[in-house]
Amino acid sequence: MRFLFVDEIRELIPGRYIQAATHVPADAPFFRDHFPGFPVVPGVLLTEMMAQTAGKCFDAERRPRGKAMLAQIRRASFRRWVGPGATALIRAEVTADRDRYGTAAAHIEVEGNRICAADLFFTFLPLAQLAGDYRDAVLEGFLARRSPC
């Protein structure tokens, strides 16, 4: 199963704000079991979408502290369902940005409706602990398009 949930970054102010999107494929494997007859994206995957998006906002700063890793879900609420074929707009605002940790408030919207929200806490994994060939293609692509030639 694909576990990357950010298809594109639409807006980014490194270390402050990010807006991203993902398209939920109608044939995603989790729809078979969650729930039969009423397929919806599991809340844990919605939370992962928010965490991946907020993490990219921290990582875009390119600080030597390392890669942002979700360490705690401080609060999460779910108001509506996300079904097959939806395009989710994911927004995150950094609320604290320190050398050893960061926090972000994030939410997801589908067709203008707020679906869920979370307050997230991140720590940072030293870059030396990542696989040598690790790349974030979505973030690198966005930053490359923004950079003047």
Residue, then its C-alpha position, 0 to 999 in steps of 0.5 A: m500500500r502506498f503510504l505517501f499522502v501528499d500529492e502536491i504542495r500548493e503554497l508554502i512558507p517554510g517553518r510557518y504555513i503550508q497548503a497541500a493536496t492529495h487525491v484519494p484513489a477510488d480503488a485505495p485498498f483500505f476502502r475494501d475493509h473500512f467500511p464495507g458498504f460505506p467506504v471512508v478514509p480511516g481517521v488514522l490516515l487523515t491524521e497521517m495526511m496532516a502530519q506529512t503535510a506539517g512535516k514538509c513545512f518544517d523540513a522546507e526550512r532545511r535546518p540541520r536539526g533533521k527530518a520532522m517526525l510525528a511524536q504526538i497527536r495532542r488533539a484530533s477531531f473528525r467531523r465528516w467522512v472522506g470517500p473514494g475519489a475525493t481531493a483533500l486540501i490539507r493546511a497546517e500552520v506551525t505554532a512552535d518551531r524550536d531546535r528540538y521540537g515543533t508543533a502545528a495546527a492542521h486541518i483537512e477540507v474537502e469541497g469547502n467542508r472542514i473534515c478534521a483537525a489536529d494539533l500535532f507535536f514533532t521531534f526531529l530525526p538526525l539526517a544521518q539516520l535516514a537512508g542515504d538515498y532518502r528524498d522527498a520528491v514532492l517537497e524537492g519538486f515544489l522548492a525547485r519550481r520556486s527557486p529562481c534560475 
